[in-house]
Amino acid sequence: MNVDVLIGLQWGDEGKGKIVDVLSSHYDVIARFQGGPNAGHTLEFNGTKHVLHTIPSGIFHSGKINIIGNGVVIDPVILNKEIKKLAERNIDVKKNLLISRKAHLILPTHRLLDAANEAAKGKAKIGSTLKGIGPAYTDKVSRIGIRVGDIEKANFKEIYTALKNTHLNIINNLQFDYSEYRLDSDLFDDYEKNWFEAIDVIKNIPFIDSEVFINNCRNDNKSILAEGAQGSMLDIDFGTYPFVTSSNTVCAGVCTGLGISPKTIGEVYGIFKAYCTRVGSGPFPTELFDEAGAILRKTGNEFGSTTGRPRRCGWLDIPALKYSVMLNGVSQLIMMKSDVLCDFDKIPVCTNYNYKGNLIDYIPFEINSNELSCVYKEIDGWKQSLEGINSYNNLPDNLKKYIDFIEKSVNVPVSFVSTGPDRTQTIKR
């Protein structure tokens, strides 16, 4: 049985949580393969909104196996908060959540390092969520990180203390002022206490050798959906570097983040908004600074589910979308938030970039606003509410023309259209 993959095609916040929740009924296993608690996957059903940061979005479906894979970095405190919130909704994660022993842990001192690193950049800061994710991945590739499997060792406290002291030595030798980010000893001690209490909670969740477990599931013909976090334009290798996340967010990351062979990849669902958003710093070619951008932000409720920060908003970017489709081998597209565009008479779409005097349709090495501008095509808006529409045939004609234009531009079919935040507001073609 192949592993299907759901990938964000923009700068994150595309609505992956909702779609994983919608698709979960068709799969036996849902597995997160990269990222950390900087992810915020929002699900809405029965009038209630749920936000997950680490736990896969299939957790609300009983009988489904949910796996936090080896490519994920875990903050025990944040994971414990998620577990408690789920318990309030009568969901016992011990029944259907598994954690890879090879997943790395985010220490309290990783958060201090993250804040110090961001402070050192000054105006060039990347807009980190300050969750300690970058430093945790740094320790991973430096081969000094602590993994979930280390929790099972008798000398775990000693392993923790050694890495903590390494971090504190780095922080204490910094040659710049980062006092605004510094935690006083009482606050740090409280967080550290909560961290170890969370470790005790996590011990009650089964730890697995996830690469063996997942491949055994495949051999047993269990259907598997790999859930991505962030978006392709934030990939550490192929995103708008250095304003990116610290992991491989593209489809290739599934192989290293879960331990599966490339030849086992099946369907690749690419999810995108009908427009674009971005949180934090970094290039954003179609960004709007006018009333249209404000309307998108307000109507789309574009505020980060992890940070609460207002998202930067812009029109759909076809060159960036084509680039992501190419990188991921997308076989089906899922368009989100079509309802947010209902009030526009005309909807501009970026079809090309004018880059150093040349017309291009791909992402160049660097996106410099002084050297690159967008070429737009205006599409007629549909000026009609999508409320209550549950069939593709009943969608406004101009919305169908908008979808048709996107399909022809990237040469991939749009299989799902989201018309609102609730799981029921999803139309499958």
C-alpha positions as CSV (number, residue, x, y, z in Angstrom):
1,M,0.0,0.0,0.0
2,N,1.4,3.4,-1.0
3,V,1.6,6.4,1.3
4,D,-0.4,9.4,0.2
5,V,0.9,12.9,1.2
6,L,-0.8,16.2,1.9
7,I,1.5,19.2,1.4
8,G,1.1,23.0,1.7
9,L,2.1,24.7,-1.5
10,Q,2.5,28.3,-0.2
11,W,3.9,29.9,2.9
12,G,1.9,27.7,5.3
13,D,-1.5,28.4,6.8
14,E,-3.2,26.9,3.8
15,G,-5.8,24.9,5.8
16,K,-4.0,21.5,6.0
17,G,-5.6,20.6,9.4
18,K,-9.1,20.9,8.0
19,I,-8.4,18.8,4.9
20,V,-6.5,16.1,6.9
21,D,-9.6,15.9,9.1
22,V,-11.8,15.6,6.1
23,L,-9.6,12.9,4.4
24,S,-8.9,10.9,7.6
25,S,-12.1,8.8,7.3
26,H,-10.5,7.2,4.2
27,Y,-7.2,6.3,5.9
28,D,-6.1,3.9,8.7
29,V,-3.0,5.9,9.7
30,I,-2.2,9.6,9.8
31,A,1.4,10.6,10.4
32,R,3.1,14.0,10.9
33,F,6.6,13.9,9.3
34,Q,8.3,17.2,10.0
35,G,8.1,20.6,11.8
36,G,7.3,21.3,15.3
37,P,4.8,23.3,17.4
38,N,5.3,26.3,15.1
39,A,2.6,24.5,13.1
40,G,-1.0,25.5,13.8
41,H,-3.5,23.1,12.2
42,T,-7.0,24.4,12.7
43,L,-10.1,22.2,12.5
44,E,-13.7,23.3,12.9
45,F,-16.7,21.1,13.3
46,N,-19.9,21.0,15.4
47,G,-19.5,24.7,16.0
48,T,-16.1,24.3,17.8
49,K,-12.7,25.3,16.6
50,H,-9.7,23.1,17.5
51,V,-6.0,24.0,17.0
52,L,-3.3,21.3,16.9
53,H,0.4,22.0,17.0
54,T,2.1,18.6,17.2
55,I,-0.6,15.9,17.2
56,P,-1.8,14.8,13.7
57,S,-5.1,16.1,12.6
58,G,-6.7,12.6,12.4
59,I,-6.9,12.5,16.2
60,F,-10.6,13.3,16.2
61,H,-11.5,10.1,14.3
62,S,-11.7,7.1,16.6
63,G,-10.0,4.0,15.4
64,K,-7.4,5.9,13.4
65,I,-3.7,5.6,14.3
66,N,-2.0,8.9,14.6
67,I,1.9,9.0,14.5
68,I,4.3,11.8,15.4
69,G,7.1,10.8,13.1
70,N,10.9,11.0,13.5
71,G,11.2,14.2,11.5
72,V,9.1,16.2,14.0
73,V,10.6,18.1,16.9
74,I,8.5,18.0,20.1
75,D,8.1,20.5,22.9
76,P,6.7,18.3,25.8
77,V,5.0,21.3,27.4
78,I,3.1,22.3,24.3
79,L,2.3,18.6,23.5
80,N,1.0,18.2,27.1
81,K,-1.3,21.2,26.7
82,E,-2.7,19.7,23.5
83,I,-3.3,16.4,25.3
84,K,-5.2,18.2,28.1
85,K,-7.4,20.1,25.7
86,L,-8.2,16.9,23.9
87,A,-9.0,15.2,27.2
88,E,-11.6,18.0,27.9
89,R,-13.3,16.8,24.7
90,N,-13.2,13.2,25.9
91,I,-10.4,12.2,23.5
92,D,-7.9,9.9,25.2
93,V,-4.7,10.1,23.0
94,K,-3.3,7.0,24.7
95,K,-5.7,5.0,22.6
96,N,-4.6,6.2,19.1
97,L,-1.5,8.3,19.3
98,L,2.1,6.9,18.9
99,I,5.4,8.8,19.0
100,S,8.6,7.9,17.2
101,R,11.6,7.2,19.4
102,K,13.7,9.1,16.9
103,A,11.8,12.4,17.1
104,H,13.9,15.1,18.8
105,L,12.9,17.1,21.9
106,I,12.8,20.8,22.3
107,L,14.5,21.8,25.6
108,P,13.6,24.9,27.6
109,T,17.1,26.3,26.7
110,H,16.3,25.8,23.0
111,R,13.7,28.6,23.4
112,L,16.3,30.8,25.0
113,L,18.7,30.2,22.1
114,D,15.9,30.9,19.6
115,A,15.2,34.3,21.2
116,A,18.9,35.2,21.4
117,N,19.5,34.2,17.8
118,E,16.5,36.3,16.6
119,A,17.7,39.3,18.7
120,A,21.1,39.1,17.2
121,K,19.7,39.5,13.7
122,G,18.1,42.8,14.5
123,K,16.2,44.2,11.6
124,A,17.2,41.1,9.5
125,K,15.2,38.8,11.8
126,I,13.3,36.0,10.1
127,G,10.1,36.2,12.2
128,S,10.7,33.1,14.2
129,T,7.9,31.9,16.4
130,L,10.5,31.6,19.2
131,K,9.4,28.1,20.0
132,G,13.0,26.7,20.0
133,I,12.5,24.8,16.7
134,G,15.5,26.1,14.8
135,P,18.0,25.4,17.7
136,A,16.5,21.9,18.2
137,Y,17.1,21.1,14.5
138,T,20.5,22.6,14.8
139,D,21.3,20.2,17.6
140,K,19.9,17.4,15.5
141,V,22.3,18.0,12.6
142,S,25.1,18.7,15.1
143,R,24.5,15.2,16.5
144,I,24.0,16.4,20.1
145,G,20.2,16.5,20.3
146,I,18.0,14.5,22.7
147,R,15.5,12.1,21.2
148,V,12.2,10.7,22.6
149,G,13.9,7.3,23.0
150,D,16.3,8.8,25.4
151,I,13.5,9.3,27.9
152,E,13.5,5.6,28.4
153,K,17.1,5.6,29.6
154,A,18.0,5.5,33.3
155,N,20.4,8.4,32.9
156,F,17.9,10.7,31.0
157,K,18.3,13.5,33.6
158,E,22.1,13.5,33.1
159,I,21.7,13.6,29.3
160,Y,19.3,16.5,29.7
161,T,21.6,18.4,32.1
162,A,24.6,18.0,29.9
163,L,22.9,19.6,26.9
164,K,21.2,22.3,29.0
165,N,24.6,23.3,30.3
166,T,26.0,23.4,26.8
167,H,23.2,25.8,25.8
168,L,23.7,28.0,28.9
169,N,27.4,28.3,28.2
170,I,26.6,29.6,24.7
171,I,24.0,32.0,25.9
172,N,26.2,33.4,28.8
173,N,29.1,34.1,26.3
174,L,27.0,36.1,23.9
175,Q,28.6,39.5,23.0
176,F,25.4,41.5,22.4
177,D,22.5,42.7,24.5
178,Y,19.5,40.4,24.4
179,S,18.0,41.4,27.8
180,E,14.5,41.9,26.4
181,Y,14.4,38.2,25.5
182,R,16.1,36.9,28.7
183,L,14.0,34.8,31.1
184,D,14.8,35.4,34.8
185,S,15.7,32.3,36.8
186,D,12.3,31.9,38.4
187,L,10.5,31.9,35.0
188,F,13.0,29.5,33.5
189,D,12.8,27.2,36.6
190,D,9.0,27.1,36.3
191,Y,9.1,26.3,32.6
192,E,11.7,23.6,33.3
193,K,9.5,22.1,36.0
194,N,6.6,22.0,33.6
195,W,8.8,20.4,31.0
196,F,9.7,17.5,33.2
197,E,6.0,17.1,34.3
198,A,5.1,16.9,30.6
199,I,7.8,14.3,30.1
200,D,6.0,12.2,32.7
201,V,2.8,12.5,30.8
202,I,4.4,11.7,27.5
203,K,5.8,8.4,29.0
204,N,2.2,7.2,29.1
205,I,2.0,7.4,25.3
206,P,3.5,4.4,23.4
207,F,6.9,5.1,21.8
208,I,7.6,3.2,18.6
209,D,10.3,2.6,16.1
210,S,8.2,4.5,13.6
211,E,10.1,3.6,10.4
212,V,9.5,-0.1,11.1
213,F,5.9,0.4,12.3
214,I,4.9,2.4,9.2
215,N,6.4,0.0,6.8
216,N,4.7,-2.9,8.6
217,C,1.4,-1.0,8.2
218,R,2.1,-0.7,4.5
219,N,2.8,-4.4,4.3
220,D,-0.5,-5.1,6.1
221,N,-2.3,-3.0,3.4
222,K,-3.2,-0.2,5.9
223,S,-3.8,3.1,4.1
224,I,-1.5,5.9,5.3
225,L,-1.8,9.7,4.9
226,A,1.4,11.8,5.7
227,E,0.5,15.2,7.0
228,G,2.9,18.1,6.2
229,A,3.3,21.3,8.2
230,Q,4.2,24.8,7.1
231,G,4.4,25.2,3.3
232,S,6.7,24.4,0.4
233,M,7.8,28.1,0.1
234,L,9.2,27.7,3.7
235,D,11.3,24.6,2.8
236,I,14.9,24.9,4.2
237,D,16.3,24.1,0.7
238,F,13.8,25.3,-1.8
239,G,11.9,28.1,0.1
240,T,12.6,31.8,0.2
241,Y,15.8,31.3,2.1
242,P,16.8,32.5,4.7
243,F,13.2,33.3,5.6
244,V,12.2,29.7,5.9
245,T,11.6,27.0,8.5
246,S,14.2,24.5,9.7
247,S,12.9,21.3,8.0
248,N,12.1,20.0,4.6
249,T,8.4,20.8,4.1
250,V,8.2,19.4,0.5
251,C,7.2,15.9,-0.4
252,A,10.7,14.5,-0.3
253,G,10.7,15.2,3.5
254,V,8.2,12.4,3.9
255,C,10.9,9.8,3.2
256,T,13.3,11.1,5.8
257,G,10.6,12.2,8.2
258,L,8.9,8.8,8.4
259,G,11.4,6.3,7.0
260,I,9.8,5.2,3.8
261,S,11.1,4.7,0.3
262,P,10.4,7.3,-2.5
263,K,8.8,4.5,-4.6
264,T,6.1,4.1,-1.9
265,I,4.6,7.6,-2.4
266,G,1.1,7.5,-3.9
267,E,-1.2,10.5,-4.3
268,V,0.3,13.9,-3.5
269,Y,-2.4,16.4,-2.4
270,G,-1.2,20.0,-2.8
271,I,-3.2,22.4,-0.8
272,F,-3.3,26.2,-1.5
273,K,-5.5,29.2,-0.7
274,A,-7.4,31.0,-3.5
275,Y,-5.0,33.9,-2.6
276,C,-1.7,34.1,-0.7
277,T,-0.7,34.8,2.9
278,R,2.5,34.9,4.8
279,V,3.5,35.3,8.5
280,G,6.8,36.8,9.5
281,S,9.5,38.3,7.4
282,G,10.7,37.5,3.9
283,P,9.8,38.1,0.3
284,F,6.2,38.0,-0.8
285,P,5.8,39.1,-4.5
286,T,2.0,39.6,-4.5
287,E,1.7,41.2,-1.1
288,L,-1.0,43.9,-0.8
289,F,-0.7,47.0,1.2
290,D,-4.1,48.5,0.3
291,E,-7.7,48.1,1.1
292,A,-7.9,44.8,-0.8
293,G,-5.3,43.3,1.5
294,A,-7.2,44.5,4.6
295,I,-10.4,42.9,3.2
296,L,-8.6,39.6,2.7
297,R,-7.2,39.7,6.2
298,K,-10.5,40.6,7.8
299,T,-12.8,38.3,5.8
300,G,-10.3,35.4,5.9
301,N,-9.6,35.9,9.6
302,E,-5.9,35.9,8.7
303,F,-4.2,35.8,12.0
304,G,-1.7,33.1,12.9
305,S,-3.2,30.1,14.8
306,T,0.2,29.7,16.6
307,T,1.3,33.3,17.1
308,G,-1.8,35.3,16.7
309,R,0.1,37.7,14.4
310,P,-1.7,39.3,11.5
311,R,-0.9,37.6,8.2
312,R,0.4,39.4,5.2
313,C,-2.1,39.0,2.4
314,G,-1.7,39.1,-1.4
315,W,-3.2,37.8,-4.6
316,L,-2.7,34.2,-6.0
317,D,0.9,33.7,-7.3
318,I,0.9,31.2,-10.2
319,P,4.7,31.1,-10.6
320,A,5.1,30.2,-6.9
321,L,2.3,27.6,-7.2
322,K,3.8,26.0,-10.3
323,Y,7.2,25.9,-8.6
324,S,5.6,24.0,-5.6
325,V,3.7,21.7,-7.8
326,M,6.9,20.8,-9.6
327,L,8.9,20.2,-6.4
328,N,6.2,18.0,-4.8
329,G,5.0,16.0,-7.8
330,V,1.4,17.1,-7.0
331,S,-1.3,14.9,-8.5
332,Q,-4.3,16.6,-7.0
333,L,-4.9,20.2,-5.9
334,I,-7.1,21.4,-3.0
335,M,-8.2,25.0,-3.1
336,M,-9.1,26.6,0.2
337,K,-10.9,29.8,1.2
338,S,-12.7,30.4,-2.1
339,D,-15.4,32.1,0.1
340,V,-13.0,34.9,1.1
341,L,-13.0,36.2,-2.5
342,C,-16.7,36.5,-2.8
343,D,-16.9,40.3,-2.5
344,F,-14.4,41.2,-5.3
345,D,-15.5,42.5,-8.7
346,K,-12.2,41.6,-10.2
347,I,-9.6,39.2,-8.9
348,P,-6.0,39.8,-10.1
349,V,-3.8,36.7,-10.4
350,C,0.0,36.9,-10.9
351,T,0.8,34.9,-14.0
352,N,4.5,35.8,-14.4
353,Y,7.4,37.8,-12.9
354,N,9.2,40.6,-14.6
355,Y,12.7,39.7,-13.3
356,K,15.7,41.9,-14.3
357,G,13.8,42.9,-17.5
358,N,12.9,39.3,-18.4
359,L,9.5,37.6,-18.2
360,I,9.8,34.4,-16.1
361,D,7.3,31.9,-14.6
362,Y,9.5,30.4,-11.8
363,I,11.1,31.3,-8.5
364,P,14.6,32.8,-9.0
365,F,17.5,32.3,-6.7
366,E,16.6,35.4,-4.7
367,I,13.4,37.4,-4.8
368,N,14.4,41.0,-4.5
369,S,11.6,43.6,-4.7
370,N,13.9,46.0,-6.6
371,E,14.5,43.5,-9.3
372,L,11.2,41.6,-9.5
373,S,7.6,42.7,-10.2
374,C,4.4,40.8,-10.8
375,V,2.5,40.6,-14.1
376,Y,-1.2,40.2,-13.4
377,K,-4.3,39.0,-15.2
378,E,-7.7,40.0,-13.9
379,I,-10.4,37.4,-13.5
380,D,-14.0,38.3,-13.1
381,G,-15.3,37.8,-9.6
382,W,-18.4,35.9,-8.7
383,K,-20.0,38.3,-6.2
384,Q,-22.1,35.6,-4.6
385,S,-22.1,33.9,-1.2
386,L,-21.1,30.3,-1.2
387,E,-23.1,29.5,1.9
388,G,-25.1,26.3,1.6
389,I,-23.6,25.2,-1.7
390,N,-22.5,21.6,-1.5
391,S,-22.1,20.6,-5.1
392,Y,-19.5,21.7,-7.6
393,N,-22.1,22.2,-10.3
394,N,-23.9,24.7,-8.1
395,L,-20.9,26.9,-7.6
396,P,-20.9,30.3,-9.4
397,D,-19.8,30.1,-13.0
398,N,-17.0,32.7,-12.5
399,L,-15.6,30.7,-9.6
400,K,-15.5,27.6,-11.8
401,K,-13.7,29.8,-14.4
402,Y,-11.2,30.8,-11.8
403,I,-10.6,27.2,-10.9
404,D,-10.3,26.3,-14.6
405,F,-7.7,29.0,-15.1
406,I,-5.6,27.7,-12.2
407,E,-5.8,24.1,-13.5
408,K,-4.7,25.1,-17.0
409,S,-1.9,27.3,-15.5
410,V,-0.3,24.5,-13.4
411,N,-1.6,21.5,-15.4
412,V,-3.0,19.7,-12.3
413,P,-6.7,19.1,-11.5
414,V,-8.4,20.8,-8.5
415,S,-10.1,17.9,-6.8
416,F,-11.5,19.7,-3.7
417,V,-12.8,23.2,-3.1
418,S,-13.3,24.6,0.4
419,T,-16.2,27.0,0.8
420,G,-15.9,27.8,4.5
421,P,-14.0,26.8,7.7
422,D,-16.2,23.8,8.8
423,R,-15.4,20.3,7.7
424,T,-18.8,20.1,6.0
425,Q,-17.9,23.1,3.8
426,T,-15.8,21.0,1.5
427,I,-16.8,20.1,-2.1
428,K,-15.2,17.1,-3.7
429,R,-15.4,17.1,-7.5
